[in-house]
Amino acid sequence: MVFPDSVKSKPERGTHLPDQPSGRGFSGRVFTLKLFLMVSFLVVAGRLVEIQILHAPEYQSIAKKQYEQRFTLPAVRGNIYDRNGNVLASNTMYVSFAADPKIVADRDDAIAEKFSRIFGRPKLHYLAKFRGAEPSRRFIWLERRVSPEIARKVEAAKFEGVVVINEPKRLYHYDDLAGVLIGFTDIDSRGISGIELQHDSDLLGIAGAVTMQRDGLGRTRPSADYPYIAPVNGHHLVLTINLAYQAIVEEELKRGVALNKADGGLAIMLNPKTGEILALATSPAVNPNESATYGPGAAKNRIITDMFEPGSVFKIVTAGAAYDHDILSPGKRFNTEGGEYKIRLRSGGVRLIRDTHEHDVLTFQEGIELSSNIVMAKAVEQIGAERFYRQARDFGFGIPTGVDLPGEVRGRLKKPHEWSGTSLQAMAYGYEVAVTPLQIATAYAAIANNGVLMKPFVVARVVNERGDVISEQQPQKIRTVVSVKTARLLTQAFEGAVERGTALEVRLNGLRIAGKTGTAKRIVDGRYAPGSYTSSFVGYFPAEDPQIVCLVMMDNPRARGYYGGATSGPVFRAITQRVIHTSAKFSKPPDAEPRDRGIIAVPDVRNVRTVIASKILHGLQLSSQVFGEGDVVIRQSPPPGARVEKGDVVKLVLNNDIGTDRQGRMVVPDLRGMSMRRAMNRLVAEEFEVEFEGSGVVSRQLPRPGERVPPGTRIRVVCEPRGTAPAALY
Amino acid sequence: MSSLTVKSRQNHIDLPTLIAVLVLMVLSLGIVYSASAGWAMQKFGESNRLLNSHALKILVGIVALFAGVTIDYRKYRKLTKPVLLGAIGLLLVTLLLGGELKGATRWIQFAGFGFQPSEFAKFALLFHLCSLIAAKGEAIKDFKRGFLPMIIWIGLVSLLVLLQPNFSTGTMIVVVSLIILFVGRARLHHLFLAVMYMVPLLIAYVISAPYRLARIQSFLGTQWGSGRVNYQLWQGIIGFGNGGLLGLGPGESKQRDLFLPESYGDFVFSIVGEEYGFLGTMFFMTLFFLIMIRGFKIAKHAHEEFGRLLALGITCTVTVYALVNASVSLGILPTTGLPMPFVSYGGSSLVFSSFAVGALLNISAQTDLHPRSTRLPDGVLPVEPLQEQSPKVY
């Protein structure tokens, strides 16, 4: 710093200025001026010291806040796969637009105009957003979740102050398929129902963050002062659901609901040996892609959230208790009183129990097959309240099944001390008790599984991004409900119900089906709804080694009567028929063959509707090529399980192209490699005569596959002991 | 520096002043580039657009400076009146035909360049006032003969500038003129009277435009109340604070384009503060302080009244502008748009200030501050007797 040498007018080198007129006043004023300026410099310097040194840290932190911005790096929500690796839910990027009103300033009109033209909303809609915002707001949404193609139109316009944000949006590949099971997500991709809710924490992942600095050109770059926190993407879920079965169940349920003019319906399919839920459907279905269009109750999974009075399907408890405690034998005879049985109550009143069939005498097993309420009421008198109650508990009634889905209710099973005079008899045929559809299905699954109740579940595995298994649901035994012997007796009775009892509509040639019908008055808001019934059929097959348990229920069917056998039975039958033809071999769990490596196993899309089949294939990034006409795939090439590369073509032969040709001849199916049972089922389904030789796996057949033969031709099938482990039915 | 001699007097010019000005000019290149690059990139797609323009202006400024050095300042005495009349003419032309910038007509086109006649008029008036005072001598103490004509010139020029409207330059013209009258030995009660008349006029002028009133209110509010500082000023102050002691380094300003729009103009000092810190701002202030000290010394050594007054006038103009600019940036004075001499982007101020400093250097060369030792021994008076009787000028 240079200081004035002085104001004292020190003699300068070589200066002898002649004094100017009145020089004193002059120099005095100059001095004043100089002093004033010097003080001004001091004031400025002082202020600089204050701002740049004393208060610098405060200003620095203010500045930092201004040009640094923390961005959340959203984690990608995990995908949901079916058991074969078909993608049910994944994510897609959508584009959202926001604006900073301060930067936009008076260009809001032009922006509103442009947005109105692109998105078709009134211009006022956008102007209101701009003008309605508080003056301090620097961020308003203009449009959210726009498809990238449309978004490009806006970007072409390039508005200052309009921010483009990429947002992931949940995408449900099959729309309403398994919609109620998978559930909904909200606009921020948080689960709000179904599996999306139940496994939200698995799917969610952990968002990362990055702090960006803005430079002078308005560009942003990551700040070096803060760590970059990478997002941890959500885990994937592999469900126990079989997409093909799910499609079949939904289609048949929908058709059944329409045919029966029912208010709605539901169906659930389980693997009795493991408790895996293979399919779960409600009708009407919901499409999670359009979650915003549904009311609050739509996402409810009625299979676990709704209680109903089960009616005759509950006779499983009575029969189970009777057999298991050796109280009754199947041949024990009961007087059915001509269809009307009066119970005298201690209070002096009378309770009348009616049967729909008028018989004089029935054996206990016939009582089950024909669903006699009187037989059950009489039987339960011998069983006794305590044993009956315990048996019902053991089957899992009145207890949540523990399924990994949100919102399950426990049902209502009164304890003996809560019972009235006729409660025991009423419960014997399924009244005065409230159960969920899933509880019914698991109870029958226990019988199908030799008396062992398995915990139902729907999420098989939680897998991280790289495919490592985070957690895996092992089949979980809850308890042994009845002995193997009892289970066998019950199956025998249930088979009888299908063969000669109340469920004749379910009969299917070549397949032993065991099952039970049920018809009960509906409870709406805790009261019986007059004239309104819940009609159900629950069954399993093949009876000799049950692979699949399936429950079908109709709410208030009105077209073909209300009996379970007549309404839900045919739906069960249609489902069963199509499922046994779809009997895919799941050679390996889907994650054992990572989908990203390009090599994948061809899924089984036979007996699946063409639309669903191509969706399944496209979900696996396979192309499909359709031959013939029709709406159901009857044959595919390469066969299921074959390993192909992504993008390969799978040829699909449709139903109208097979079976019969123009001359009415049938094409002989390829049975080689099938189990005897499967070959049998297949041939019977296509109404061929069958002749078997040997046992094991089909090795040869005559006529040969693909030959055209007249309908009803006898096919000779030669079997050999199988070299490999038996393939499961599904 | 024998090359930098003035033929008419053969003595050396005042080197510290020249170096201070040149250093300011060179540094301004970096500052203006840093402050304008982002904006220029956005607007023109090339970051050095404003830098190039500024560099050209600095070149013209240096030429103007050396022109000022070369011309014997005493020749101005007889020219000031016609030049000032020309400047007033230009101001009138500006008012009638000038180009608008942000609601004010301050510019006219001249040979393809836009320039601000007010910057020219500012110095023309200064020169003329010096010439008048030097000519009138003691007569300035006479209100009618001496003081009033000068006040009329001042009033006329400042009025034309204020009408543009250009509050800051108009006010500064009045302030610098009053300083000259003050050191020119005008009677204090005359000056006081003049100020008393001007204050109500200024207040009326301030109130006439809402934005000016708002600025003053904002200033008063923050200075003596709890009101919020205006946005640009606040961002400028954040810039200073963000720079701290050492600054963020050249080109590292964060504030400039995001929060301090057009900081290459009147808020350039804030960019200095942010990029070069307290050391940088103090260095700039020191250079202006140096110019002030040397200017006063040159004035002291000037051989006659005109040179003395002119040296003081030029020095004060440069210094007061720098001080006011810095004070505004730092929130000491109400926000007003004044450039920082030699540093801010803007050609008119730069070129005319450079010429004026050139004239100051010419004055310095005619003193014996830096005598050519080969020609004159110490203590020898090199000047011819001065002619104090100049023609009558108004």
HADDOCK unambig.tbl for C-alpha pairs under 7 A between the chains (distance, minus, plus):
assign (segid A and resid 1 and name CA) (segid B and resid 286 and name CA) 5.71 0.50 0.50
assign (segid A and resid 2 and name CA) (segid B and resid 290 and name CA) 5.94 0.50 0.50
assign (segid A and resid 4 and name CA) (segid B and resid 293 and name CA) 5.82 0.50 0.50
assign (segid A and resid 14 and name CA) (segid B and resid 368 and name CA) 6.80 0.50 0.50
assign (segid A and resid 14 and name CA) (segid B and resid 378 and name CA) 5.22 0.50 0.50
assign (segid A and resid 14 and name CA) (segid B and resid 379 and name CA) 4.18 0.50 0.50
assign (segid A and resid 14 and name CA) (segid B and resid 380 and name CA) 6.86 0.50 0.50
assign (segid A and resid 15 and name CA) (segid B and resid 368 and name CA) 6.78 0.50 0.50
assign (segid A and resid 15 and name CA) (segid B and resid 379 and name CA) 6.66 0.50 0.50
assign (segid A and resid 17 and name CA) (segid B and resid 303 and name CA) 6.82 0.50 0.50
assign (segid A and resid 25 and name CA) (segid B and resid 185 and name CA) 6.94 0.50 0.50
assign (segid A and resid 26 and name CA) (segid B and resid 183 and name CA) 5.95 0.50 0.50
assign (segid A and resid 26 and name CA) (segid B and resid 185 and name CA) 6.36 0.50 0.50
assign (segid A and resid 29 and name CA) (segid B and resid 183 and name CA) 5.48 0.50 0.50
assign (segid A and resid 30 and name CA) (segid B and resid 183 and name CA) 5.91 0.50 0.50
assign (segid A and resid 41 and name CA) (segid B and resid 323 and name CA) 6.89 0.50 0.50
assign (segid A and resid 44 and name CA) (segid B and resid 326 and name CA) 6.99 0.50 0.50
assign (segid A and resid 44 and name CA) (segid B and resid 327 and name CA) 6.26 0.50 0.50
assign (segid A and resid 48 and name CA) (segid B and resid 278 and name CA) 6.72 0.50 0.50
assign (segid A and resid 51 and name CA) (segid B and resid 240 and name CA) 6.56 0.50 0.50
assign (segid A and resid 51 and name CA) (segid B and resid 241 and name CA) 5.22 0.50 0.50
assign (segid A and resid 52 and name CA) (segid B and resid 240 and name CA) 5.83 0.50 0.50
assign (segid A and resid 52 and name CA) (segid B and resid 241 and name CA) 4.58 0.50 0.50
assign (segid A and resid 52 and name CA) (segid B and resid 243 and name CA) 6.69 0.50 0.50
assign (segid A and resid 52 and name CA) (segid B and resid 244 and name CA) 4.43 0.50 0.50
assign (segid A and resid 52 and name CA) (segid B and resid 245 and name CA) 6.02 0.50 0.50
assign (segid A and resid 52 and name CA) (segid B and resid 277 and name CA) 6.98 0.50 0.50
assign (segid A and resid 52 and name CA) (segid B and resid 278 and name CA) 5.75 0.50 0.50
assign (segid A and resid 53 and name CA) (segid B and resid 244 and name CA) 5.73 0.50 0.50
assign (segid A and resid 53 and name CA) (segid B and resid 245 and name CA) 5.92 0.50 0.50
assign (segid A and resid 55 and name CA) (segid B and resid 241 and name CA) 6.75 0.50 0.50
assign (segid A and resid 56 and name CA) (segid B and resid 241 and name CA) 4.40 0.50 0.50
assign (segid A and resid 56 and name CA) (segid B and resid 242 and name CA) 6.13 0.50 0.50
assign (segid A and resid 56 and name CA) (segid B and resid 244 and name CA) 5.14 0.50 0.50
assign (segid A and resid 59 and name CA) (segid B and resid 238 and name CA) 5.26 0.50 0.50
assign (segid A and resid 59 and name CA) (segid B and resid 241 and name CA) 4.87 0.50 0.50
assign (segid A and resid 59 and name CA) (segid B and resid 242 and name CA) 5.51 0.50 0.50
assign (segid A and resid 60 and name CA) (segid B and resid 241 and name CA) 6.12 0.50 0.50
assign (segid A and resid 60 and name CA) (segid B and resid 242 and name CA) 4.32 0.50 0.50
assign (segid A and resid 63 and name CA) (segid B and resid 238 and name CA) 6.28 0.50 0.50
assign (segid A and resid 63 and name CA) (segid B and resid 242 and name CA) 6.42 0.50 0.50
assign (segid A and resid 215 and name CA) (segid B and resid 254 and name CA) 6.15 0.50 0.50
assign (segid A and resid 216 and name CA) (segid B and resid 38 and name CA) 5.48 0.50 0.50
assign (segid A and resid 216 and name CA) (segid B and resid 254 and name CA) 5.97 0.50 0.50
assign (segid A and resid 216 and name CA) (segid B and resid 256 and name CA) 6.53 0.50 0.50
assign (segid A and resid 216 and name CA) (segid B and resid 257 and name CA) 5.21 0.50 0.50
assign (segid A and resid 216 and name CA) (segid B and resid 258 and name CA) 6.21 0.50 0.50
assign (segid A and resid 217 and name CA) (segid B and resid 38 and name CA) 4.73 0.50 0.50
assign (segid A and resid 217 and name CA) (segid B and resid 257 and name CA) 6.97 0.50 0.50
assign (segid A and resid 218 and name CA) (segid B and resid 258 and name CA) 6.83 0.50 0.50
